[in-house]
Amino acid sequence: MVQRAKDRSPAALRALTLRENRYWQFRQYQSNYKPQLRINGTLPSYSRAFNSITQPDGSIEFLEIQQSFMDLELGLQQVITETGGILSVNTSTNRFDNYIAAPSEAQTRWSGVPVNVRLQQPLFAFNPLKWDRKIQPLVFEESKREFVQEMEEVSLNVTQLFFDYLIAQVNVEIAEQNLGNTEEIFEIEKKRYQLGTTFEDRLLQVELQVLQARQDLAQAKLDLESSAFAVNSFIGLNQNAKINLLSPTEIPDFRVDVNQAIELAFQNRAEALGFDRRKLQAEASVAEAKGQRLGMQLNASYGYNNAAFNWGDIYSNPNTQALVNLGLSVPILDWGRNKARMSQAEANQRLVEYTVEQDRINFEQEIFTKVRNFLMIQERLNVTKMSDEVAQRRYEIALSRYQSGNVTITDLNIAQNEKDTNKRAFYNSLRDYWTAYYELRALTLYDFEREELLYKPETL
């Protein structure tokens, strides 16, 4: 049932889809560092209007224009991870058409850049590429481990539903057995009453027990139907499917070392990576706040350009084209904005560090508690199993003695209640054991029974 839930349950399919989504997010991040071939342009830009045209003598004439302009640029660009700049190699072509032109003037002109090399380089600025290279691989690694954890949580959930159904099934069996035994006792009491060896109040007491046993059976069957609906819904079975569960009474014999469990949890769990990732993100926020104090951008370009009446001529004897500029943005009076931004980022970094340290302690404490709880449940399971066997045997003896007239109905009722209580206690301990077992797997991503890792990076 656990494997079916991992393969077909809506929860498992959701985890698979989320893993695929995270995978493509990571692929998108990786593509940011690859060369990009881009084409940009306007095809075309057309205008027809009366515009104000300044004449040689300084006067203004409103003349009709009808023009179109097209431009196209092809560029290969590469980001520079360490500096955050962009280096590109480009070529471009422009065409201008004047539809209202004097007969002596050409109506079409071309210009273009056969080739140029550009550099756009922020100076003293926050470099997201550098920080993403540190953070995003951790995020992706976390997502892979989270997928394994989510699948183990599916196992945990279906285990809980399994035992809800199994205990409901056991309760039906108990109720059916009790009803059968109570009806048999009622028949015995009626015969004794007819012989005058028992009193009417005792007969009425047993009759009430028969009626109560029928009510208990009806309630147990209703609980079983409710549990069956929950199980079928979770593992993707038709609601009309009938399930008959077998008790997993064979318990794996293995021991769990607390220190080993804690070490495995820090080695495998997504939260352990998250501690480092959260600290890096806080450092990145400080670096971003620091980079906003001063804005400088260096733009440099070198290449060739030309203009001509024919497209092919722009590639003949082009002129050298060079451009260098340095943009600067420095706040002179910001009323403490930069200081507040930096102080907030640094305070947030300290808060993250303190929070992470506390989360580490809580994380370790949770593993310690779960392991100790699992070991305690192992011991309790053996005790409840023996108690169930003893109580069952005692009830069988009490029933036999009652039938022979050596035990009162009160003693038999006590034996029956102890039988039912100890049987339910055993199955509750069984549920607690397997629940704790899958909790431990999810917390460490390790199978202690087979002694193997559940998280295998090469398979994800």
Buried (B, 14 or more C-beta within 10 A) or exposed (E): BBEBBBEEBEBBEEBBEBBEEBBEEBEEBEEBEEEEEEEEEEEEEEEEEEEEEEEEEEEEEEEEBEBBBBBBBBBEBBBBBEBBBBBBBBBBBBBBBBEEBEEEEEBBBBBBBBBBEBBBBBBEBBBBBBBBBBBBBBBBBBBBBBBBBBBBBBBBBBBBBBBBBBBBBBBBEBBBBBBEBBBEBBEBBBEBBEEEEBEEEBBEBBBEBBEEBBEBBEEBBEBBEEBBEBBBEBBBBEEEEEBEBEEBEEBEEEEBEBEBBBBBBBEBBBBBBBBBBBBBBBBBBBBBBBBBBBBBBBEBBBBBBBBBEEEEBBBEEBEEBEEEEEEEEEEEEEEEEBEEBBEEBBEBBEEBBEEBEEBBEEBBEBBBEBBEBBBEBBEBBEEBBEBBEEBBEBBEEBBEBBEEEEBEBEEBBBBBEBBBEBBBBBBBBBBBBBBBBBBBBBBBBBBBEEEEBBBEEEEE
